[in-house]
Amino acid sequence: MRSIIFYLTFFLSSVNLFSQTYPLGQLELFMEDEERNDRLVTAEIFYPALSEGSILVAEGEFPMIVFAHGFVMPYTSYENIRDYFVDKGFIVMFITTEGSFSPSHEDFAKDINFMTDYIVYEAVNNSQSVFNGHFIPDVALMGHSMGGGASILAANLSTNVKTIIGLAPAETNPSAIEEAFFIEKPTLILSGSGDAVTPPSEHHLPIFDALSSTCKIFLNIKRGAHCYFANEDQACDFGELLSGGDIGIDRAGQQEIMFEYTEAWLNYFLKNEQDAITQKFGSAIENDIRISLTNKCDLLASNNSLPQEFISVYPNPASDLLRLRNNSVERAFQLFNIHGMLMHEGLVFDELNLNNVDNGFYLLKLEGINNVFKITVQKL
């Protein structure tokens, strides 16, 4: 199945923000994927640390952003994203594979999935994991350019992914546009109208239009750039200079917009802050002259009402227990196998006992909830 090679040293430093909430912890991870001929998968994980110099995670529970880089761009080009979101109480994991001039988009997507599922499983089930007891098992995939397209390819590979954010997502091989048709997860696409590296009409908009999600938003930054979602990066910036895009905003201004809207999106879908979307996106439709929005999200209906509950299930894969997060009442449940046969039914509140459920793939239907949860049962 999967085997860990080793963890490298923890690193601690302060996040580079005006108002610091957490010291910055870092974990470098090397793993082999035995299901892909022991393919080496690497990642850098950053997290809110307990204190300066401590390897321990800060008090509290934190959701995770899994970030995929752009073409030949190192994760260090996205230290702006690292610093901002760790300080806001997120774990941020950068997938560091496929950095060459001939990357495999398919392998990159599988690497995203592999490392995401591993970290979630370990954080929930392994008491020795540094994240155990400090982890909200809800994950957002975020990617820039090539990484945005790869995140679309990866989104349906993992049942732990709750939402997707694409920063100028690029078409990939295999096609992210074609894969988007199968994605029903809430998705936010950020685009710059001045982007000539991945022109929106050829990359960002076709991906957005193809998505099957009932909550998707396309946020166009007026005269925004392709590379300004990241910090200065020689390769990206040189490519943008040659592309001749119509850029009319500076890097700091574009990143300010990015953080405002992505934080609100993530606070809703990963932290269950029920008014986060309506407060930010609802007013922006009329009032923010820096952007234009294409809103195809049921959460931003004309009455601006949100669902009373946003329920998620974890861990996934599960062994003996499947837990329900944010559920407030006892509900009837039905558990179907992949052929649609009803296997188990009953009542559930905060956890479902899986002792009598065999290994395999299942669909969980909860009374009063439109979502059908895809779960994997995998006995230890």
MOFEN-V968262 format. One record per residue. N is the residue number from 1. RES is the residue in one letter. SS is DSSP state (~ for helix, > for strand, _ for the rest). Layout:
BEGIN
N:RES:SS + N:RES:SS
END
This chain:
BEGIN
1:M:_ + 2:R:> + 3:S:> + 4:I:> + 5:I:> + 6:F:> + 7:Y:> + 8:L:> + 9:T:> + 10:F:> + 11:F:> + 12:L:> + 13:S:> + 14:S:> + 15:V:_ + 16:N:_ + 17:L:_ + 18:F:_ + 19:S:_ + 20:Q:_ + 21:T:_ + 22:Y:_ + 23:P:> + 24:L:> + 25:G:> + 26:Q:> + 27:L:> + 28:E:> + 29:L:> + 30:F:> + 31:M:> + 32:E:> + 33:D:> + 34:E:~ + 35:E:~ + 36:R:~ + 37:N:_ + 38:D:_ + 39:R:> + 40:L:> + 41:V:> + 42:T:> + 43:A:> + 44:E:> + 45:I:> + 46:F:> + 47:Y:> + 48:P:> + 49:A:> + 50:L:_ + 51:S:_ + 52:E:_ + 53:G:_ + 54:S:_ + 55:I:_ + 56:L:_ + 57:V:> + 58:A:_ + 59:E:_ + 60:G:_ + 61:E:_ + 62:F:> + 63:P:> + 64:M:> + 65:I:> + 66:V:> + 67:F:> + 68:A:> + 69:H:_ + 70:G:_ + 71:F:_ + 72:V:_ + 73:M:_ + 74:P:_ + 75:Y:~ + 76:T:~ + 77:S:~ + 78:Y:~ + 79:E:~ + 80:N:~ + 81:I:~ + 82:R:~ + 83:D:~ + 84:Y:~ + 85:F:~ + 86:V:~ + 87:D:~ + 88:K:_ + 89:G:_ + 90:F:> + 91:I:> + 92:V:> + 93:M:> + 94:F:> + 95:I:> + 96:T:_ + 97:T:_ + 98:E:_ + 99:G:_ + 100:S:_ + 101:F:_ + 102:S:_ + 103:P:_ + 104:S:_ + 105:H:~ + 106:E:~ + 107:D:~ + 108:F:~ + 109:A:~ + 110:K:~ + 111:D:~ + 112:I:~ + 113:N:~ + 114:F:~ + 115:M:~ + 116:T:~ + 117:D:~ + 118:Y:~ + 119:I:~ + 120:V:~ + 121:Y:~ + 122:E:~ + 123:A:~ + 124:V:~ + 125:N:~ + 126:N:_ + 127:S:_ + 128:Q:_ + 129:S:_ + 130:V:_ + 131:F:_ + 132:N:_ + 133:G:_ + 134:H:_ + 135:F:> + 136:I:> + 137:P:> + 138:D:> + 139:V:> + 140:A:> + 141:L:> + 142:M:> + 143:G:> + 144:H:> + 145:S:_ + 146:M:~ + 147:G:~ + 148:G:~ + 149:G:~ + 150:A:~ + 151:S:~ + 152:I:~ + 153:L:~ + 154:A:~ + 155:A:_ + 156:N:_ + 157:L:_ + 158:S:_ + 159:T:_ + 160:N:_ + 161:V:> + 162:K:> + 163:T:> + 164:I:> + 165:I:> + 166:G:> + 167:L:> + 168:A:_ + 169:P:_ + 170:A:_ + 171:E:_ + 172:T:_ + 173:N:_ + 174:P:_ + 175:S:_ + 176:A:~ + 177:I:~ + 178:E:~ + 179:E:~ + 180:A:~ + 181:F:_ + 182:F:_ + 183:I:_ + 184:E:_ + 185:K:_ + 186:P:> + 187:T:> + 188:L:> + 189:I:> + 190:L:> + 191:S:> + 192:G:> + 193:S:_ + 194:G:_ + 195:D:_ + 196:A:_ + 197:V:_ + 198:T:_ + 199:P:_ + 200:P:_ + 201:S:_ + 202:E:_ + 203:H:_ + 204:H:~ + 205:L:~ + 206:P:~ + 207:I:~ + 208:F:~ + 209:D:~ + 210:A:~ + 211:L:_ + 212:S:_ + 213:S:_ + 214:T:_ + 215:C:> + 216:K:> + 217:I:> + 218:F:> + 219:L:> + 220:N:> + 221:I:> + 222:K:_ + 223:R:_ + 224:G:_ + 225:A:_ + 226:H:_ + 227:C:~ + 228:Y:~ + 229:F:~ + 230:A:_ + 231:N:_ + 232:E:_ + 233:D:_ + 234:Q:~ + 235:A:~ + 236:C:~ + 237:D:~ + 238:F:~ + 239:G:~ + 240:E:~ + 241:L:~ + 242:L:~ + 243:S:~ + 244:G:_ + 245:G:_ + 246:D:_ + 247:I:_ + 248:G:_ + 249:I:_ + 250:D:_ + 251:R:~ + 252:A:~ + 253:G:~ + 254:Q:~ + 255:Q:~ + 256:E:~ + 257:I:~ + 258:M:~ + 259:F:~ + 260:E:~ + 261:Y:~ + 262:T:~ + 263:E:~ + 264:A:~ + 265:W:~ + 266:L:~ + 267:N:~ + 268:Y:~ + 269:F:~ + 270:L:_ + 271:K:_ + 272:N:_ + 273:E:_ + 274:Q:_ + 275:D:_ + 276:A:~ + 277:I:~ + 278:T:~ + 279:Q:~ + 280:K:~ + 281:F:~ + 282:G:~ + 283:S:~ + 284:A:~ + 285:I:~ + 286:E:~ + 287:N:~ + 288:D:_ + 289:I:_ + 290:R:_ + 291:I:> + 292:S:> + 293:L:> + 294:T:> + 295:N:> + 296:K:> + 297:C:> + 298:D:~ + 299:L:~ + 300:L:~ + 301:A:_ + 302:S:_ + 303:N:_ + 304:N:_ + 305:S:_ + 306:L:_ + 307:P:_ + 308:Q:_ + 309:E:_ + 310:F:_ + 311:I:_ + 312:S:> + 313:V:> + 314:Y:> + 315:P:_ + 316:N:_ + 317:P:_ + 318:A:> + 319:S:_ + 320:D:_ + 321:L:> + 322:L:> + 323:R:> + 324:L:> + 325:R:> + 326:N:_ + 327:N:_ + 328:S:_ + 329:V:_ + 330:E:_ + 331:R:> + 332:A:> + 333:F:> + 334:Q:> + 335:L:> + 336:F:> + 337:N:> + 338:I:_ + 339:H:_ + 340:G:_ + 341:M:_ + 342:L:> + 343:M:> + 344:H:> + 345:E:> + 346:G:> + 347:L:> + 348:V:> + 349:F:_ + 350:D:_ + 351:E:> + 352:L:> + 353:N:> + 354:L:_ + 355:N:_ + 356:N:_ + 357:V:_ + 358:D:_ + 359:N:_ + 360:G:> + 361:F:> + 362:Y:> + 363:L:> + 364:L:> + 365:K:> + 366:L:> + 367:E:_ + 368:G:_ + 369:I:_ + 370:N:_ + 371:N:_ + 372:V:> + 373:F:> + 374:K:> + 375:I:> + 376:T:> + 377:V:> + 378:Q:_ + 379:K:_ + 380:L:_
END
